[in-house]
Amino acid sequence: MIKHYYKRYKEIHLAMLILGVLLAITGFTINQEITSNILIMIGSALTGVSIAGLMLVKLNPSHVKQEELEAKDERNIQITGKAATFAWYTGLLLCLALTIYLQATEEGAVPTLVSAIILIQIASFFAARLYFGKKM
């Protein structure tokens, strides 16, 4: 079981490393200054985190076993679920605020389309919650 978890942990960090390097390279090739800087920052951060994670596993293999035990702990699963829900709502509200701002300052179909997508997402969440609440 630990070998499976170790393999998955390693695969995630390798994927993050590849994504980070690709984002950084893309940032260096784009001519738009702000977008370029953002891509380089995100790519560098992902690359650094993934290298640190891979080095941690190499230097301290018992860390993988401890992390697997923590990942299966019911309390940690509930905490992670609540944190993910909070982050989802926060991101959704920020996107909605940005869309309202764009609608107020710009004309065009893009802000309207984005706000429609966000409202559909909110409506689908509440519909699914109502549906599954009745089933359980």
Secondary structure, DSSP 8 states (H G I E B T S, - for coil): -HHHHHHHHHHHHHHHHHHHHHHHHHHHH---HHHHHHHHHHHHHHHHHHHHHHHHHHH-THHHHHHHHHHH-HHHHHHHHHHHHHHHHHHHHHHHHHHHHHHHH--SHHHHHHHHHHHHHHHHHHHHHHHHHHH-
